[in-house]
Amino acid sequence: MAAQTLQLRPLGNTGLNLSSVGFGASPLGKVFGDVSEQDAFAAVREAFRLGVNFFDTSPYYGGTLSEKVLGKALKALGVPRDQYIVSTKCGRYKEGFDFSAERVTKSIDESLERLQLDYVDMLQCHDIEFGSLDQIVNETLPALLKLKQAGKIRFIGITGLPLGVFTYVLDRVPPGTVDVILSYCHYSVNDSTLEDLLPYLKSKGVGVISASPLSMGLLTEAGGPEWHPASSELKAACRAAADHCKGKGKNISKLALQYSLANTDISSILVGMKSVKEVEENIAAALELATAGMDEETLSEITDILKPVKNQTWPSGIQQS
């Protein structure tokens, strides 16, 4: 048994404690290339063994494939249900967006069947900026509260890219309606705007999960995918930062993950993983941060390179798969 283990952090007022690194299961839906069921199972098993207790998926990822594979992998662990925390989503599907009460109510039953679970710990409205925010407030969230009362879900969340959607909804619902928000691409080396929202979210008792610490691939040696919606200026700056790290024998992805993990007001950093190797690298980065700290010198150098494009975001687009 490893002497050192991943930090657990409280999630808002939920009483849940999430591993600082969360397992993003979208790659299990073959969203980023092929992955065998054997590799997927091994990745989930290794993550759990190394202290990851939080697994996030959505019916949208791989057109329901991610949920099915994650469900089988968790079942194969053969451990009590209360040992892991599962989050899935509703409202976004391969066929498009539908945040109606009828669709999200049906959606959870379909998700539970695919995940082979009796309940999920969190159900989140997926990418709400593509729906009507007033519908989310007046129809979707009340439907989710009924699912909570029925015991199918424990906590309710909302996700999206523009940070304004969170304040819009939270200012219009009774306190305690929304338990958690999931933000992505706003707490990484090139964009830390989520930080400004943390005091507000804390005042609302809302837990915070941040995804995509690598800015959907920008902060990697390979760079983002072809379809990445960032400007050419932002892509070029991230490429220059990655090359700078490589020239020093450092890995920008590790540094970027550690930067995101360093803020303990964020309960968990979700990272997409599909292999044992990726799991081991991510956990090693987190454990190294806890013991040795971050490479502040290289961080400061890449922060300088990224300064001209700092906090430059992109419009929400339909992410391709």
Buried (B, 14 or more C-beta within 10 A) or exposed (E): EEEEBBBBBEBBBBEBBBBBBBBBBBBBBBBBEEBEEEBBBBBBBBBBEBBBBBBBBBBBBBBBBBBBBBBBBBEEBEEEEEEBBBBBBBBBBEEEBBBBBEBBBEBBEBBBEBBEBEBBBBBBBBBBBBBEBEBBBEBBBEBBBEBBEEEBBBBBBBBBBBBEBBBBBBEBBEEEBBBBBBBBBBBBBBBBBBEEBBEBBEEBBBBBBBBBBBBBBBBBEEBBEEEBBBEEEBBBBBBEBBEBBEEEEBBBBBBBBBBBBBBEEBBBBBBBBBBBEBBBBBBEBBBBBBEEEBBEEBBEBBBEBBEEBBEBBBEBEEBEB
